[in-house]
Amino acid sequence: MRPAICKVCNISAVQSPNGEWVTFLDYKSLDEEEIGHPDGLEWFCENHIEAAKLLSHKNYSDALQELQKKYPVAISNTIEKNENKKWWQQFIKH
């Protein structure tokens, strides 16, 4: 299973405890023998969860494209802020 990180802004569940998982049209659960992350299941932070839910009737890739068009500033700000840090370094305070 992938970690709970918003695909729109890269905020994690630790930073956004009111985020949720959303199942999209192309959701396919894993068989009991399978290991990994189910297709069409993604986590969104509290700032983007409602918009993601409104697009849950679409395939995940189409929904994500719409979300990224709607929130382009959130994407660029997150990339600039975290571009030189590994994911675990964001949680370490100096």
Legacy VTK file of the C-alpha trace (Angstrom):
# vtk DataFile Version 3.0
C-alpha trace
ASCII
DATASET POLYDATA
POINTS 94 float
0.000 0.000 0.000
1.274 3.462 -0.887
1.678 6.030 1.884
-1.133 8.533 2.412
0.248 11.522 0.501
-1.954 13.904 -1.466
-1.157 13.706 -5.190
-2.208 17.335 -5.629
0.080 19.002 -3.085
2.282 16.267 -1.526
0.904 16.836 1.974
0.927 13.681 4.094
-1.652 12.264 6.472
0.567 13.374 9.348
0.220 16.987 8.184
-3.460 16.630 7.225
-5.181 14.196 9.596
-8.631 14.881 8.120
-7.706 13.649 4.648
-9.296 10.519 3.214
-8.867 7.723 0.686
-10.988 8.002 -2.465
-11.966 5.175 -4.793
-12.277 6.135 -8.457
-14.091 4.480 -11.358
-11.078 2.300 -12.178
-10.746 1.006 -8.597
-9.697 -2.630 -8.466
-9.105 -4.245 -5.101
-6.208 -6.604 -4.661
-6.715 -10.335 -4.344
-5.693 -11.836 -1.026
-2.501 -13.170 -2.616
-1.505 -9.831 -4.183
0.839 -7.317 -2.598
0.876 -3.663 -3.571
-1.524 -0.780 -3.962
-4.960 -1.111 -5.563
-5.545 0.721 -8.828
-7.932 3.658 -8.548
-7.439 4.242 -4.807
-5.701 7.442 -3.726
-5.431 9.573 -0.604
-6.148 13.331 -0.584
-5.521 15.971 2.073
-8.321 17.899 3.739
-7.845 20.766 1.270
-8.430 18.583 -1.789
-10.652 15.744 -0.564
-13.989 17.297 -1.522
-12.824 18.130 -5.052
-11.448 14.582 -5.415
-14.721 13.044 -4.238
-16.614 15.066 -6.856
-14.428 13.436 -9.525
-14.625 9.885 -8.146
-16.955 8.887 -11.009
-13.936 9.199 -13.367
-10.794 7.134 -13.819
-8.070 8.202 -11.407
-5.702 9.535 -14.091
-8.431 11.744 -15.614
-9.499 13.001 -12.193
-5.913 13.801 -11.214
-5.396 15.810 -14.407
-8.476 17.893 -13.583
-7.348 18.418 -10.003
-3.881 19.491 -11.094
-5.383 21.995 -13.550
-7.656 23.351 -10.824
-4.856 23.644 -8.237
-1.643 24.436 -10.202
-0.219 26.775 -7.549
-0.382 24.078 -4.883
1.728 21.781 -7.070
4.448 24.316 -7.891
4.683 25.573 -4.295
5.125 22.056 -2.967
7.781 21.183 -5.530
9.789 24.326 -4.786
9.485 23.842 -1.041
10.497 20.192 -0.975
12.673 19.775 -4.058
15.929 19.432 -2.119
14.590 17.219 0.676
13.969 13.522 0.822
10.497 12.670 2.122
11.749 11.735 5.604
13.809 14.947 5.950
10.607 17.010 5.871
9.745 15.682 9.330
13.109 16.326 10.966
13.456 19.694 12.659
16.931 21.171 12.786
LINES 1 95
94 0 1 2 3 4 5 6 7 8 9 10 11 12 13 14 15 16 17 18 19 20 21 22 23 24 25 26 27 28 29 30 31 32 33 34 35 36 37 38 39 40 41 42 43 44 45 46 47 48 49 50 51 52 53 54 55 56 57 58 59 60 61 62 63 64 65 66 67 68 69 70 71 72 73 74 75 76 77 78 79 80 81 82 83 84 85 86 87 88 89 90 91 92 93
